[in-house]
């Protein structure tokens, strides 16, 4: 059983990589830049971080990040490094874990690149933290989607609709058979669309339809705010019969999120907006695998992963790695599986590759234009996405299936024509 | 009076910079990648973000960040761009402000660089948020330091001392006349040095000395954790007669911090560890000016700014800009001045340049080796720093002053010999 905290990093340095790793370990535990009189051998044995593994990768001619020292004209060595820390220094505390594995490291002078790739934690963290309370099974139970992906969309325009306007749009989407709708991440509780008004108006629509048809659309209400606000908004959603809340992770932070999560009785849809500033440079910041483990453990049920052939900078391999990470157990006894949320430019074109890469339909597939823009209407948009996924799962050419499903045929033509 | 929210960015793009700015504004308000049926002219007028200003800077040959599209072989244009948002969309909410000004922007494809430089907020934010409750005046009152910088140090080794070991070190430092001591950012509440034990042991030492001498050392106890933990630890420190708590901003997040700050009756010492992953690449992330405004408004009393000739990658101009930003009013009626904390390799050498750059001694000057390592002992280390600062303020050559102050002379020799 794992007793120490471990973290893997990609580093880039002009000095000896083993020495560079030792500098990281020193800075992030008992050491500092100078010799310390109280740093005794016994204290080091008890408290110091250890270099567990160093694996050289390759050498690059120019430093990836400015400001690094140590250039000897022999290029900049890249390596994968694993450090470990004694559990006793911080205990099972996610906020303090962040300080330990991602603290004052990124500005250390010998490094022209430093990125956190992964973390492994003692099982005491599994006991101390809730993990996703709903995850895949809970989301399927609440949406009634027992097979295939949960088909979802986003309220658009992102901002500008008032509560009644939002509810009207939801009525259209719910009437078209959608499983899931989310607020935009920019929409929380401004005076132009107050949270309580929006929640009441939207849930009136959703509850009425559920009473008539038995199908309750899951709406992720963006309650991003301060702790007391988030708890109050959560309670309102719950009392109105809602089945999901949404929060912007980078806007509330780990302790902010836990203030909601430990209180929550609903699935938490976790939005990663701002992720770009943590990850856009490949030699800096966080990998999504490492970062998402923090939030999964803290209780995120749905984690955004972008989508294949998306409208942002991220390539497909990175998207699939992020999604696979959400579906990979953290511990056997406590897997903390979060449902990956695919979005950004998703249409009927991406299901085959997405399914090939992931091997499961345990995901939320959110499309905007692919649903709202279908030439035969919103219901045809939803249906064409379900058919595209059914073809992907069956290993069938979508165009073959389209010969029997005209809505899929038109969706394919539209998506390819764009 | 400012009615809209404004943000300045550094951008780098191969497309027309005005068009690039419009894409940012669209993505971060009512627009998206596709035309929206509900996005009416009236809705846009009410809700859209606006491009307020575009100012071209220069052109670079290669993209600063990978993944950007639009290259036409004419280089990558850098520009300063100002966007604005209607207040009504989000209201006076710091968490939602973060989603708005630093959300899904950094991954937009036309950008090979995007960095948030500054933000300007309507005064409703000044009413909604506390700002620093103690700041410079409160910190001076509590430490009894009416002139010159507050001289501080850090408990070292960073981790590994138990509660009693920490208290013994504090006894030495307090006996030597230090004004301020802080926990290491890696030390919060592990079983190797539990928070309650450490706070009790340290405050016993500090209170005894205060009873004897009238001078109470300010100790910043690192209470980083979940909301309830932080509040409980804060209450303990207050009840023990402590005068400061410390929190790692990136570990708790904005909503986490506010959960502490709205409860706090003590100065909050805000640590920025992890700042490197938000800022190390000059064309990505956040400027400290923008980022620190969020925390100052949320109630941070002390903000870390690194130090001149520091041991990390940051250059002196950046350090001085960060420090100056903390001392620059956000609003005339509510300045939200936080006390800048200089640390990292600080000795008797940096006061002249620091004072020249800043023009004030309203700061905390934290030295480790410069105090603990003085050849004549810790008291001599503290005294030499005070003398170095007195010389800086008087415009006196430190070596001239050193002829009258042998402790300063030895400290200068030691620092230069390093």
HADDOCK unambig.tbl for C-alpha pairs under 7 A between the chains (distance, minus, plus):
assign (segid A and resid 29 and name CA) (segid B and resid 158 and name CA) 6.17 0.50 0.50
assign (segid A and resid 29 and name CA) (segid B and resid 159 and name CA) 5.95 0.50 0.50
assign (segid A and resid 30 and name CA) (segid B and resid 157 and name CA) 4.94 0.50 0.50
assign (segid A and resid 30 and name CA) (segid B and resid 158 and name CA) 4.86 0.50 0.50
assign (segid A and resid 30 and name CA) (segid B and resid 159 and name CA) 4.91 0.50 0.50
assign (segid A and resid 30 and name CA) (segid B and resid 160 and name CA) 6.30 0.50 0.50
assign (segid A and resid 31 and name CA) (segid B and resid 157 and name CA) 6.17 0.50 0.50
assign (segid A and resid 31 and name CA) (segid B and resid 158 and name CA) 6.68 0.50 0.50
assign (segid A and resid 34 and name CA) (segid B and resid 369 and name CA) 6.80 0.50 0.50
assign (segid A and resid 36 and name CA) (segid B and resid 157 and name CA) 6.75 0.50 0.50
assign (segid A and resid 38 and name CA) (segid B and resid 157 and name CA) 6.62 0.50 0.50
assign (segid A and resid 39 and name CA) (segid B and resid 157 and name CA) 5.92 0.50 0.50
assign (segid A and resid 43 and name CA) (segid B and resid 160 and name CA) 5.64 0.50 0.50
assign (segid A and resid 47 and name CA) (segid B and resid 159 and name CA) 6.53 0.50 0.50
assign (segid A and resid 47 and name CA) (segid B and resid 160 and name CA) 5.14 0.50 0.50
assign (segid A and resid 65 and name CA) (segid B and resid 281 and name CA) 6.19 0.50 0.50
assign (segid A and resid 67 and name CA) (segid B and resid 313 and name CA) 5.08 0.50 0.50
assign (segid A and resid 68 and name CA) (segid B and resid 313 and name CA) 6.42 0.50 0.50
assign (segid A and resid 88 and name CA) (segid B and resid 190 and name CA) 5.30 0.50 0.50
assign (segid A and resid 88 and name CA) (segid B and resid 191 and name CA) 5.19 0.50 0.50
assign (segid A and resid 88 and name CA) (segid B and resid 192 and name CA) 5.36 0.50 0.50
assign (segid A and resid 89 and name CA) (segid B and resid 159 and name CA) 6.98 0.50 0.50
assign (segid A and resid 89 and name CA) (segid B and resid 190 and name CA) 4.62 0.50 0.50
assign (segid A and resid 89 and name CA) (segid B and resid 191 and name CA) 6.56 0.50 0.50
assign (segid A and resid 89 and name CA) (segid B and resid 192 and name CA) 5.62 0.50 0.50
assign (segid A and resid 90 and name CA) (segid B and resid 187 and name CA) 6.92 0.50 0.50
assign (segid A and resid 90 and name CA) (segid B and resid 188 and name CA) 6.64 0.50 0.50
assign (segid A and resid 90 and name CA) (segid B and resid 189 and name CA) 6.02 0.50 0.50
assign (segid A and resid 90 and name CA) (segid B and resid 190 and name CA) 4.00 0.50 0.50
assign (segid A and resid 91 and name CA) (segid B and resid 190 and name CA) 4.67 0.50 0.50
assign (segid A and resid 91 and name CA) (segid B and resid 191 and name CA) 6.52 0.50 0.50
assign (segid A and resid 93 and name CA) (segid B and resid 225 and name CA) 6.84 0.50 0.50
assign (segid A and resid 95 and name CA) (segid B and resid 224 and name CA) 6.76 0.50 0.50
assign (segid A and resid 95 and name CA) (segid B and resid 225 and name CA) 5.49 0.50 0.50
assign (segid A and resid 95 and name CA) (segid B and resid 251 and name CA) 4.65 0.50 0.50
assign (segid A and resid 95 and name CA) (segid B and resid 252 and name CA) 5.88 0.50 0.50
assign (segid A and resid 96 and name CA) (segid B and resid 224 and name CA) 6.67 0.50 0.50
assign (segid A and resid 96 and name CA) (segid B and resid 225 and name CA) 6.61 0.50 0.50
assign (segid A and resid 96 and name CA) (segid B and resid 251 and name CA) 6.57 0.50 0.50
assign (segid A and resid 98 and name CA) (segid B and resid 251 and name CA) 5.56 0.50 0.50
assign (segid A and resid 99 and name CA) (segid B and resid 186 and name CA) 6.31 0.50 0.50
assign (segid A and resid 99 and name CA) (segid B and resid 251 and name CA) 6.01 0.50 0.50
assign (segid A and resid 99 and name CA) (segid B and resid 273 and name CA) 6.78 0.50 0.50
assign (segid A and resid 100 and name CA) (segid B and resid 186 and name CA) 6.11 0.50 0.50
assign (segid A and resid 102 and name CA) (segid B and resid 274 and name CA) 5.71 0.50 0.50
assign (segid A and resid 103 and name CA) (segid B and resid 273 and name CA) 4.73 0.50 0.50
assign (segid A and resid 103 and name CA) (segid B and resid 274 and name CA) 4.20 0.50 0.50
assign (segid A and resid 104 and name CA) (segid B and resid 273 and name CA) 5.00 0.50 0.50
assign (segid A and resid 104 and name CA) (segid B and resid 274 and name CA) 5.42 0.50 0.50
assign (segid A and resid 106 and name CA) (segid B and resid 274 and name CA) 6.98 0.50 0.50
assign (segid A and resid 106 and name CA) (segid B and resid 276 and name CA) 4.73 0.50 0.50
assign (segid A and resid 106 and name CA) (segid B and resid 277 and name CA) 5.85 0.50 0.50
assign (segid A and resid 107 and name CA) (segid B and resid 276 and name CA) 5.15 0.50 0.50
assign (segid A and resid 107 and name CA) (segid B and resid 280 and name CA) 6.74 0.50 0.50
assign (segid A and resid 107 and name CA) (segid B and resid 312 and name CA) 5.43 0.50 0.50
assign (segid A and resid 107 and name CA) (segid B and resid 313 and name CA) 5.47 0.50 0.50
assign (segid A and resid 108 and name CA) (segid B and resid 312 and name CA) 5.07 0.50 0.50
assign (segid A and resid 108 and name CA) (segid B and resid 313 and name CA) 6.30 0.50 0.50
assign (segid A and resid 109 and name CA) (segid B and resid 312 and name CA) 5.24 0.50 0.50
assign (segid A and resid 109 and name CA) (segid B and resid 313 and name CA) 5.14 0.50 0.50
assign (segid A and resid 157 and name CA) (segid B and resid 30 and name CA) 4.95 0.50 0.50
assign (segid A and resid 157 and name CA) (segid B and resid 31 and name CA) 6.19 0.50 0.50
assign (segid A and resid 157 and name CA) (segid B and resid 36 and name CA) 6.77 0.50 0.50
assign (segid A and resid 157 and name CA) (segid B and resid 38 and name CA) 6.65 0.50 0.50
assign (segid A and resid 157 and name CA) (segid B and resid 39 and name CA) 5.96 0.50 0.50
assign (segid A and resid 158 and name CA) (segid B and resid 29 and name CA) 6.19 0.50 0.50
assign (segid A and resid 158 and name CA) (segid B and resid 30 and name CA) 4.87 0.50 0.50
assign (segid A and resid 158 and name CA) (segid B and resid 31 and name CA) 6.70 0.50 0.50
assign (segid A and resid 159 and name CA) (segid B and resid 29 and name CA) 5.97 0.50 0.50
assign (segid A and resid 159 and name CA) (segid B and resid 30 and name CA) 4.93 0.50 0.50
assign (segid A and resid 159 and name CA) (segid B and resid 47 and name CA) 6.56 0.50 0.50
assign (segid A and resid 159 and name CA) (segid B and resid 89 and name CA) 6.99 0.50 0.50
assign (segid A and resid 160 and name CA) (segid B and resid 30 and name CA) 6.29 0.50 0.50
assign (segid A and resid 160 and name CA) (segid B and resid 43 and name CA) 5.66 0.50 0.50
assign (segid A and resid 160 and name CA) (segid B and resid 47 and name CA) 5.16 0.50 0.50
assign (segid A and resid 186 and name CA) (segid B and resid 99 and name CA) 6.34 0.50 0.50
assign (segid A and resid 186 and name CA) (segid B and resid 100 and name CA) 6.13 0.50 0.50
assign (segid A and resid 187 and name CA) (segid B and resid 90 and name CA) 6.93 0.50 0.50
assign (segid A and resid 188 and name CA) (segid B and resid 90 and name CA) 6.65 0.50 0.50
assign (segid A and resid 189 and name CA) (segid B and resid 90 and name CA) 6.02 0.50 0.50
assign (segid A and resid 190 and name CA) (segid B and resid 88 and name CA) 5.34 0.50 0.50
assign (segid A and resid 190 and name CA) (segid B and resid 89 and name CA) 4.63 0.50 0.50
assign (segid A and resid 190 and name CA) (segid B and resid 90 and name CA) 4.00 0.50 0.50
assign (segid A and resid 190 and name CA) (segid B and resid 91 and name CA) 4.68 0.50 0.50
assign (segid A and resid 191 and name CA) (segid B and resid 88 and name CA) 5.19 0.50 0.50
assign (segid A and resid 191 and name CA) (segid B and resid 89 and name CA) 6.55 0.50 0.50
assign (segid A and resid 191 and name CA) (segid B and resid 91 and name CA) 6.52 0.50 0.50
assign (segid A and resid 192 and name CA) (segid B and resid 88 and name CA) 5.37 0.50 0.50
assign (segid A and resid 192 and name CA) (segid B and resid 89 and name CA) 5.62 0.50 0.50
assign (segid A and resid 224 and name CA) (segid B and resid 95 and name CA) 6.75 0.50 0.50
assign (segid A and resid 224 and name CA) (segid B and resid 96 and name CA) 6.66 0.50 0.50
assign (segid A and resid 225 and name CA) (segid B and resid 93 and name CA) 6.83 0.50 0.50
assign (segid A and resid 225 and name CA) (segid B and resid 95 and name CA) 5.49 0.50 0.50
assign (segid A and resid 225 and name CA) (segid B and resid 96 and name CA) 6.61 0.50 0.50
assign (segid A and resid 225 and name CA) (segid B and resid 255 and name CA) 6.78 0.50 0.50
assign (segid A and resid 226 and name CA) (segid B and resid 255 and name CA) 4.87 0.50 0.50
assign (segid A and resid 226 and name CA) (segid B and resid 258 and name CA) 7.00 0.50 0.50
assign (segid A and resid 227 and name CA) (segid B and resid 255 and name CA) 6.21 0.50 0.50
assign (segid A and resid 227 and name CA) (segid B and resid 259 and name CA) 6.53 0.50 0.50
assign (segid A and resid 251 and name CA) (segid B and resid 95 and name CA) 4.64 0.50 0.50
assign (segid A and resid 251 and name CA) (segid B and resid 96 and name CA) 6.56 0.50 0.50
assign (segid A and resid 251 and name CA) (segid B and resid 98 and name CA) 5.57 0.50 0.50
assign (segid A and resid 251 and name CA) (segid B and resid 99 and name CA) 6.00 0.50 0.50
assign (segid A and resid 251 and name CA) (segid B and resid 254 and name CA) 6.39 0.50 0.50
assign (segid A and resid 252 and name CA) (segid B and resid 95 and name CA) 5.87 0.50 0.50
assign (segid A and resid 252 and name CA) (segid B and resid 253 and name CA) 5.36 0.50 0.50
assign (segid A and resid 252 and name CA) (segid B and resid 254 and name CA) 5.18 0.50 0.50
assign (segid A and resid 252 and name CA) (segid B and resid 255 and name CA) 4.53 0.50 0.50
assign (segid A and resid 252 and name CA) (segid B and resid 256 and name CA) 6.58 0.50 0.50
assign (segid A and resid 253 and name CA) (segid B and resid 252 and name CA) 5.36 0.50 0.50
assign (segid A and resid 253 and name CA) (segid B and resid 253 and name CA) 3.44 0.50 0.50
assign (segid A and resid 253 and name CA) (segid B and resid 254 and name CA) 5.98 0.50 0.50
assign (segid A and resid 253 and name CA) (segid B and resid 255 and name CA) 6.45 0.50 0.50
assign (segid A and resid 253 and name CA) (segid B and resid 256 and name CA) 6.32 0.50 0.50
assign (segid A and resid 254 and name CA) (segid B and resid 251 and name CA) 6.38 0.50 0.50
assign (segid A and resid 254 and name CA) (segid B and resid 252 and name CA) 5.18 0.50 0.50
assign (segid A and resid 254 and name CA) (segid B and resid 253 and name CA) 5.97 0.50 0.50
assign (segid A and resid 255 and name CA) (segid B and resid 225 and name CA) 6.79 0.50 0.50
assign (segid A and resid 255 and name CA) (segid B and resid 226 and name CA) 4.87 0.50 0.50
assign (segid A and resid 255 and name CA) (segid B and resid 227 and name CA) 6.21 0.50 0.50
assign (segid A and resid 255 and name CA) (segid B and resid 252 and name CA) 4.53 0.50 0.50
assign (segid A and resid 255 and name CA) (segid B and resid 253 and name CA) 6.44 0.50 0.50
assign (segid A and resid 255 and name CA) (segid B and resid 256 and name CA) 4.56 0.50 0.50
assign (segid A and resid 256 and name CA) (segid B and resid 252 and name CA) 6.58 0.50 0.50
assign (segid A and resid 256 and name CA) (segid B and resid 253 and name CA) 6.31 0.50 0.50
assign (segid A and resid 256 and name CA) (segid B and resid 255 and name CA) 4.56 0.50 0.50
assign (segid A and resid 256 and name CA) (segid B and resid 256 and name CA) 3.90 0.50 0.50
assign (segid A and resid 258 and name CA) (segid B and resid 226 and name CA) 6.99 0.50 0.50
assign (segid A and resid 259 and name CA) (segid B and resid 227 and name CA) 6.52 0.50 0.50
assign (segid A and resid 273 and name CA) (segid B and resid 99 and name CA) 6.77 0.50 0.50
assign (segid A and resid 273 and name CA) (segid B and resid 103 and name CA) 4.73 0.50 0.50
assign (segid A and resid 273 and name CA) (segid B and resid 104 and name CA) 5.00 0.50 0.50
assign (segid A and resid 274 and name CA) (segid B and resid 102 and name CA) 5.70 0.50 0.50
assign (segid A and resid 274 and name CA) (segid B and resid 103 and name CA) 4.18 0.50 0.50
assign (segid A and resid 274 and name CA) (segid B and resid 104 and name CA) 5.40 0.50 0.50
assign (segid A and resid 274 and name CA) (segid B and resid 106 and name CA) 6.97 0.50 0.50
assign (segid A and resid 276 and name CA) (segid B and resid 106 and name CA) 4.74 0.50 0.50
assign (segid A and resid 276 and name CA) (segid B and resid 107 and name CA) 5.16 0.50 0.50
assign (segid A and resid 277 and name CA) (segid B and resid 106 and name CA) 5.84 0.50 0.50
assign (segid A and resid 277 and name CA) (segid B and resid 278 and name CA) 6.45 0.50 0.50
assign (segid A and resid 277 and name CA) (segid B and resid 284 and name CA) 6.35 0.50 0.50
assign (segid A and resid 277 and name CA) (segid B and resid 285 and name CA) 4.79 0.50 0.50
assign (segid A and resid 278 and name CA) (segid B and resid 277 and name CA) 6.44 0.50 0.50
assign (segid A and resid 278 and name CA) (segid B and resid 278 and name CA) 6.45 0.50 0.50
assign (segid A and resid 280 and name CA) (segid B and resid 107 and name CA) 6.73 0.50 0.50
assign (segid A and resid 281 and name CA) (segid B and resid 65 and name CA) 6.19 0.50 0.50
assign (segid A and resid 284 and name CA) (segid B and resid 277 and name CA) 6.35 0.50 0.50
assign (segid A and resid 285 and name CA) (segid B and resid 277 and name CA) 4.79 0.50 0.50
assign (segid A and resid 312 and name CA) (segid B and resid 107 and name CA) 5.42 0.50 0.50
assign (segid A and resid 312 and name CA) (segid B and resid 108 and name CA) 5.06 0.50 0.50
assign (segid A and resid 312 and name CA) (segid B and resid 109 and name CA) 5.21 0.50 0.50
assign (segid A and resid 313 and name CA) (segid B and resid 67 and name CA) 5.07 0.50 0.50
assign (segid A and resid 313 and name CA) (segid B and resid 68 and name CA) 6.40 0.50 0.50
assign (segid A and resid 313 and name CA) (segid B and resid 107 and name CA) 5.46 0.50 0.50
assign (segid A and resid 313 and name CA) (segid B and resid 108 and name CA) 6.29 0.50 0.50
assign (segid A and resid 313 and name CA) (segid B and resid 109 and name CA) 5.11 0.50 0.50
assign (segid A and resid 369 and name CA) (segid B and resid 34 and name CA) 6.81 0.50 0.50
